[in-house]
Amino acid sequence: MAIDAFLRSPSATHAPPAAVQAQQAQIVSSFRDARGQLCHVVQQRVRISGERVLATGTVCRQRDGGWVLTR
C-alpha cells in the first residue's frame, strides 16, 4: 500500500517506539507520472521536537507492484 511505503521510507520521520501515537496518513491527491505510473501525494501530521508539523511525500507504484517514495 502507498501509505505503508511512505511510512517505511528513510525520508519519513520516525519516533522512538515509546513516543509513537496513533496517527493516520492520508492520500491527498493521485496522478500518473511521465511513465504512466500511479502516484499518490501522502500527508500525515507528525511531531518534531515537540512541534506538530505536516509531513508530505509522494509515492509511486513500480512495475513489480511495490511502492517507492519519489519525493
KAGINOR-V747256 format. One record per residue. N is the residue number from 1. RES is the residue in one small letter. SS is DSSP state (H for helix, E for strand, L for the rest). Layout:
((N:RES:SS) (N:RES:SS))
//
This chain:
((1:m:L) (2:a:H) (3:i:H) (4:d:H) (5:a:H) (6:f:H) (7:l:H) (8:r:H) (9:s:L) (10:p:L) (11:s:L) (12:a:L) (13:t:L) (14:h:L) (15:a:L) (16:p:L) (17:p:H) (18:a:H) (19:a:H) (20:v:L) (21:q:L) (22:a:L) (23:q:L) (24:q:L) (25:a:L) (26:q:E) (27:i:E) (28:v:E) (29:s:E) (30:s:E) (31:f:E) (32:r:E) (33:d:L) (34:a:L) (35:r:L) (36:g:L) (37:q:L) (38:l:E) (39:c:E) (40:h:E) (41:v:E) (42:v:E) (43:q:E) (44:q:E) (45:r:E) (46:v:E) (47:r:E) (48:i:E) (49:s:L) (50:g:L) (51:e:E) (52:r:E) (53:v:E) (54:l:E) (55:a:E) (56:t:E) (57:g:E) (58:t:E) (59:v:E) (60:c:E) (61:r:E) (62:q:L) (63:r:L) (64:d:L) (65:g:L) (66:g:L) (67:w:E) (68:v:E) (69:l:E) (70:t:L) (71:r:L))
//
